[in-house]
Amino acid sequence: MAGRLPACVVDCGTGYTKLGYAGNTEPQFIVPSCIAIKESAKVGSRTVKGVDDLDFFIGDEGIDKPNYATKWPIRHGIVEDWDLMERFMEQVIFKYLRHPPLMLPSIPS
């Protein structure tokens, strides 16, 4: 096991998502569990063309974007929008933990 990173731990909550690696005493990152998408974009449908579906922000960046709708994919501890949740998780792992999502062993909670 020498040279391998520990498992990535992601705790998604209604308000905040906590990220870190197994074995750490506390999360390395705590970010709001929100995603900001363009008002006209419809996730998971054919109305989004080209790179428009890549035009979104997560966490603190997404809260104050004027021309974007801030969505919270988790309500009362239950994922309500899996398309947004997938985009959020991919970006969180890549942006904050700096690894391609499929390269890490993970422990979602």
C-alpha positions in Angstrom: 0.0 0.0 0.0 3.0 2.3 -0.1 2.5 5.3 -2.3 -1.3 5.1 -2.3 -3.5 7.9 -1.2 -6.0 7.1 1.6 -9.6 6.9 0.7 -11.5 10.1 0.0 -14.3 10.8 2.5 -17.2 12.9 1.4 -20.0 13.7 3.8 -22.9 15.5 1.8 -25.3 17.3 4.0 -28.3 19.5 3.3 -26.3 22.6 4.0 -22.7 21.7 3.8 -20.4 19.1 2.3 -17.4 18.0 4.2 -14.3 16.6 2.3 -11.1 15.0 3.4 -9.1 11.8 3.5 -9.5 8.8 5.7 -7.3 9.0 8.8 -7.5 12.8 9.2 -9.1 14.1 12.4 -11.2 16.7 10.7 -12.4 17.6 7.1 -9.9 19.5 4.9 -12.8 21.4 3.2 -16.3 22.4 4.2 -18.3 23.9 1.3 -22.0 24.8 0.9 -23.9 21.9 -0.8 -25.2 24.1 -3.6 -24.7 24.5 -7.3 -25.4 27.6 -9.4 -26.6 27.1 -13.0 -27.8 29.5 -15.6 -31.5 30.3 -15.3 -32.2 29.1 -18.9 -30.3 25.8 -18.5 -32.2 22.6 -17.9 -30.1 19.9 -16.5 -30.6 16.4 -18.0 -32.5 17.6 -21.0 -31.8 18.4 -24.6 -32.2 22.2 -24.2 -28.6 22.5 -22.9 -26.3 22.7 -25.9 -22.5 22.6 -26.1 -20.6 23.9 -23.2 -23.6 25.5 -21.5 -23.9 22.5 -19.3 -20.3 23.1 -18.0 -21.2 26.7 -17.0 -21.9 26.3 -13.3 -20.4 27.1 -10.0 -20.4 25.2 -6.7 -20.2 26.1 -3.0 -19.4 29.6 -2.0 -18.7 30.6 -5.6 -22.3 29.8 -6.6 -24.1 31.6 -3.9 -23.8 35.1 -5.1 -23.9 34.8 -8.9 -26.4 37.3 -10.2 -27.5 35.6 -13.5 -27.5 32.1 -12.0 -30.1 30.1 -10.1 -28.7 28.6 -6.9 -30.0 25.1 -6.4 -29.6 22.8 -3.4 -29.7 19.2 -4.6 -30.2 17.8 -1.1 -33.3 18.6 1.0 -33.8 17.3 4.5 -30.9 14.9 4.0 -32.3 13.3 0.8 -30.9 13.9 -2.7 -33.8 15.4 -4.7 -31.9 16.1 -8.0 -29.5 13.4 -9.0 -28.3 15.3 -12.1 -27.2 18.3 -10.1 -25.8 16.1 -7.4 -23.6 14.2 -9.9 -22.2 17.5 -11.3 -21.7 18.8 -7.8 -19.8 15.7 -6.7 -17.6 15.5 -9.8 -16.6 19.2 -9.4 -16.1 18.9 -5.6 -13.7 15.9 -5.9 -11.8 17.4 -8.8 -11.6 21.0 -7.6 -11.0 20.6 -3.9 -9.2 17.2 -3.7 -7.4 17.8 -7.0 -8.0 14.3 -8.3 -10.0 12.9 -11.2 -13.2 11.4 -9.6 -12.7 7.9 -10.8 -9.1 7.6 -9.5 -9.8 7.7 -5.8 -11.2 5.1 -3.5 -14.1 6.8 -1.8 -16.3 6.5 1.3 -19.5 8.5 0.7 -21.6 9.1 3.8 
